[in-house]
Amino acid sequence: MVCGEANTGVYTRGKPTLICRNTMERQSRNSDNWRWLCWCESGLSLGQSRHERCGPPGKIGAHCWIYLARSLTTYFHPGINLKKIHYYSIKLYEKLEEETGQAVGFHQPGSIRIATTPVRVDEFKYQMTRTGWHATEQYIIEPEKIQEMFPLLNMNKILAGLYNPGDGHIDPYSLTMALAAGARKYGALLKYPALVTSLKPRSDGTWDVETPQGSVRANRIVNAAGFWAREVGKMIGLEHPLIPVQHQYVVTSSIPEVKALKRELPVLRDLEGSFYLRQERDGLLFGPYESQEKMKVQDTWVTNGVPPGFGKELFESDLDRIMEHIEIAMEMVPVLKKADIINVVNGPITYSPDILPMVGPHQGVRNYWVAVGFGYGIIHAGGVGKYLSDWILHGEPPFDLIELDPNRYGKWTTTQYTEAKARESYGFNNIVGYPKEERFAGRPTQRVSGLYKTLESKCSMGFHAGWEQPHWFYKPGQDTGYRPSFRRTNWFEPVGSEYKQVMQRVGVIDLSPFGKFNIKGQDSIRLLDHLFANVIPKVGFTNISHMLTPKGRVYAELTVSHQSPGEFLLVTGSGSELHDLRWIEEEAVRGRYDVEIKNVTDEFGVLGVAGPHARKVLQKLTSEDLSDDAFKFLQTKSLKFSNIPVTAIRISYTGELGWELYHRREDSAALYDVIMNAGQEEGIDNFGTYAMNALRLEKAFRAWGSEMNCDTNPLEAGLEYFVKLNKFYDVPSVSRPEKAGAWSSGRP
């Protein structure tokens, strides 16, 4: 359950099911607006103390079982952006009791991740490089320090530890009650139980939410329905890629050695053993993550949905499934061998394909937001609540969190794909996190380039928004396949060769995963002039343009091609396809622009041809003059190469002479063949995205998501050339880019 801004209904479904609607006045919105979103998940626990305080069905906290396992709190995250979410959650939980009067049972003994192999030590060093710009503390500690902090450990295999002070665990039921109390204190109205029976969009973008108690009108809705998120999505024709998986944990009886300790043990995570372990009163609580072969998806929920009235039920425990991990844990913490197991709890966790939540507005459905797929719910809860409330109140995300964008998935994300990836993500929960990681379950999807069959045996493919795209190409005798490492690996030399290929001769790259949109209509120029910080290109030309947020941050970078009067082709990176399309569609509706917007990403393939001999090769295939005078930089033309229709744009992300060739997807293989045949004399060859990235860096071409995102303004990113300041009000001082949050493009 979540409660949101005034007249925003946020709904969950099942039993209990809650409706929240905020009744505060607008002028009070600016004070600590975590209060605008409170988070309540569902579950049940058996056992002692906190386990027994889960409420009855129909009450807040009735389904808090899984949070006994999920009640772990940590500042750590292997990524960059989610550390901010973790940090906010912990700081919120620390002050909740004082602010609401409700105890939350927050224990903060710290946590230690243990390394028992050299590669894990490398991983810790890598993670230390990713934490320096955050306020949290994190240290690599020696085995002697680990033993001092966790004296019950068998130290034989331990090489190092990654220590986070302030980590710990929290009582999920008490936390839920405190959040609810805080919400009421600051004006929220909570209604429960209130089964949502249907969601009806209105023509003005608002919603009618039907319940047995009547209809509720809402400006926007947030699906925060936990296990029932798929059912809520289906009410409006969406199939959210979420899979329920079973997760077990074990609680022991009192252990004398634990009882004798003078301070609480830090939470322990054995990454090779794939389990977490923490103190629970005078005993221990142990939770493993099985391999993808042994873990269990709750298949009946996938096919039939969550059983109506699901409440205090649990799944049947299966110790055999986790026995391998129990044995590893007993070796690592020998006192477990003589401990009695008093509870084995098996319940559901909801997984997205990549294990990360889906948070934010959803493309294609106006004013429909999601906060679903929380495999680690409790540590995300407070921070995501704040993140969403800020976004709703201010019209833009407070910081970059693109990895949680629900629009990273699309129609290509089938149930079969989602289940395969959820199995992989669960089984890989504690796998070594390498740079440039690739995971292969569920691949390829139905979304493949027209060149996939031609290239798949020649290269190492990467996954990009459902597409397979060549990262680098093999040569005879070279090591092939995916070899992750924290050091130079098998792709280093081949990528260097591809770099030289483009710099010295000519190369071809498959760019089909680009997101592509056609925009036309009588207001198309007005819409694009409103959307972009750059001027609109003349007919027959292309430019690089940026969409900025109301505070002047870089929300997206696209190329804009003016193909014919009032008709445009917009191109963005593969991972930004629906992210950018949602923003464009929202602005078109908001401003009532008379335009037609069509996503043509899957209809068209793209080949890039780049290098000093690119013109010579392509000139062999067309009677159109490709000379520098006849085909200028950033010019776009419709022509034919060996009778294959192509929209050619003279642009290349490599920084070398080149063209991007947009064509019907079914023509990709034929176009590739004629180009490769024409370029034999010039020594033409393939290159992949790794080489392209090296080339664009050398040219100082920025990439959205790397050198710029919605945390940066265009001046910080060096984009002055693409930003026309006369299009804005409240223009900041160029010498003080940190103030750029004050400037904004005008809104209708």
Secondary structure, 3 states (H helix, E strand, C coil): CCCCCECCEEECCCCCCCEEEECCCHHHCCCCHHHHCCCCCCCCCCCCHHHHHCCCCCCCCCCCCHHHHHCEECCCCCCCCHHHHHHHHHHHHHHHHHHHCCCCCCECCCEEEEECCHHHHHHHHHHHCCCCCCCCCCEEECHHHHHHHCCCCCCCCCCEEEEECCCEECCHHHHHHHHHHHHHHCCEEEECCCCCCEEEECCCCCEEEEECCEEEEECCEEECCHHHHHHHHHCCCCCCCCEEEEEEEEEECCCHHHHCCCCCCCEEEECCCCEEEEEECCEEEEEECCCCCCCCECHHHHHHCCCCCCCCCCCCCCHHHHHHHHHHHHHHCHHHHHCCEEEEEEEEEEECCCCCCEEEECCCCCCEEEEECCCCHHHHHHHHHHHHHHHHHHCCCCCCCHHHCHHHCCCCCCHHHHHHHHHHHHHCCCCCCCCCCCCCCCCCCCCCCCCHHHHCCCEEEEEECCEEEEEEECCCCCCCCCCCCCCCCCCHHHHHHHHHHHHHCCEEEECCCCEEEEEECCCHHHHHHHHECCCCCCCCEEEEEEEECCCCCEEEEEEEEEEECCEEEEEECHHHHHHHHHHHHHHHHHCCCCCEEEECCCCEEEEEEECCCHHHHHHCCCCCCCCCCCCCCCEEEEEEECCEEEEEECCCCCCCCEEEEEEEHHHHHHHHHHHHHHCCCCCCEECCHHHHHHHHHHCCCCCECCCECCCCCCCCCCCHHHCCHHHEECCCCCCCHHHHHHCEECCC
